[in-house]
Amino acid sequence: MRCGACQCRHRCVSEPERQTRHKEQARKAIIMARRMCWLVLAAVTLAPLIGCGGGTSQKPRTIKVVEQTGLQQARQLLERYAAGNPVGSEAESYGDIVSAVREEDAAKADILEAGLNQIRANPAMAPRKARELLSKL
């Protein structure tokens, strides 16, 4: 049977008793809400500390970097041009590549420098000129 005045589950005998029961229910609701806030706050605070898992399962790896010679860099660049890749911002580093090749072989550096200058002047002819330079290097 429900209380006639407030339709709560209890039989309220008098108005003071009804107010007391309602205050108790409100107090319990506030306590529950506070507990939920603390639980959410604890979860949000601890989640970054716990992380996604083991953390130590990753083993350090050593990656070997193969240093390319100037001639290898030039060949790689020319092979990309011969395959049809467009001339891009690497055109600014032609001088560095030529300098690296010059340390190994001055004659090939002169051939490469002349060819790269022609490619820089006319990028549309890069595939044809790159194949020509590859045959000379």
For each residue, the residues with C-beta under 8 A, 3 or more apart:
1: 11
2: 7 8 9
3: 6 7 8 9 10 11 12 18
4: 7
5: 12 15 18
6: 3 12 18 22
7: 2 3 4
8: 2 3 12 18 21 22 25
9: 2 3
10: 3 21
11: 1 3
12: 3 5 6 8 15 17 18 21
13: 17
14: 17 18
15: 5 12 18 19
16: 19 20
17: 12 13 14 20 21
18: 3 5 6 8 12 14 15 21 22
19: 15 16 22 23
20: 16 17 23 24
21: 8 10 12 17 18 24 25
22: 6 8 18 19 25 26
23: 19 20 26 27
24: 20 21 27 28
25: 8 21 22 28 29
26: 22 23 29 30
27: 23 24 30 31
28: 24 25 31 32
29: 25 26 32 33
30: 26 27 33 34
31: 27 28 34 35
32: 28 29 35 36
33: 29 30 36 37
34: 30 31 37 38
35: 31 32 38 39
36: 32 33 39 40
37: 33 34 40 41
38: 34 35 41 42
39: 35 36 42 43
40: 36 37 43 44
41: 37 38 44 45
42: 38 39 45 46
43: 39 40 46 47
44: 40 41 47
45: 41 42 48 49
46: 42 43 49 50
47: 43 44 50
48: 45 51
49: 45 46
50: 46 47
51: 48 55
52:
53: 57
54: 57
55: 51 58
56:
57: 53 54
58: 55
59:
60:
61:
62:
63:
64:
65:
66:
67:
68: 72 73 76
69: 72 73 100 104
70: 73 74 97 98 99 100 101 102 103 104
71: 74 75 100 101 104 105 108 137
72: 68 69 75 76
73: 68 69 70 76 77 97 100
74: 70 71 77 78 97 98 100 101 112 137
75: 71 72 78 79 134 137
76: 68 72 73 79 80
77: 73 74 80 81 90 97
78: 74 75 81 82 130 131 133 134 137
79: 75 76 82 83 130 134
80: 76 77 83 85 130
81: 77 78 84 85 87 119 126 127 129 130
82: 78 79 127 130 131 134
83: 79 80 127
84: 81 127
85: 80 81 88
86: 123 126
87: 81 90 91 119 120 123 126
88: 85 91
89: 92
90: 77 87 93 94
91: 87 88 94 116 119 120 123
92: 89
93: 90 96 97
94: 90 91 97 98 113 116 117 120
95: 98 99
96: 93 99 100
97: 70 73 74 77 93 94 100 101 112 116
98: 70 74 94 95 101 102 109 112 113 116
99: 70 95 96 102 103 109
100: 69 70 71 73 74 96 97 103 104
101: 70 71 74 97 98 104 105 108 109 112
102: 70 98 99 105 106 109
103: 70 99 100
104: 69 70 71 100 101 108 109
105: 71 101 102 108 109
106: 102 109 110
107: 110 111
108: 71 101 104 105 111 112 136 137
109: 98 99 101 102 104 105 106 112 113
110: 106 107 113 114
111: 107 108 114 115 133 136 137
112: 74 97 98 101 108 109 115 116 133 137
113: 94 98 109 110 116 117
114: 110 111 117 118
115: 111 112 118 119 129 130 132 133 136
116: 91 94 97 98 112 113 119 120 133
117: 94 113 114 120 121
118: 114 115 121 122 125 129
119: 81 87 91 115 116 122 123 125 126 129 130
120: 87 91 94 116 117 123
121: 117 118
122: 118 119 125
123: 86 87 91 119 120 126
124:
125: 118 119 122 128 129
126: 81 86 87 119 123 129 130
127: 81 82 83 84 130 131
128: 125 131 132
129: 81 115 118 119 125 126 132 133
130: 78 79 80 81 82 115 119 126 127 133 134
131: 78 82 127 128 134 135
132: 115 128 129 135 136
133: 78 111 112 115 116 129 130 136 137
134: 75 78 79 82 130 131 137
135: 131 132
136: 108 111 115 132 133
137: 71 74 75 78 108 111 112 133 134
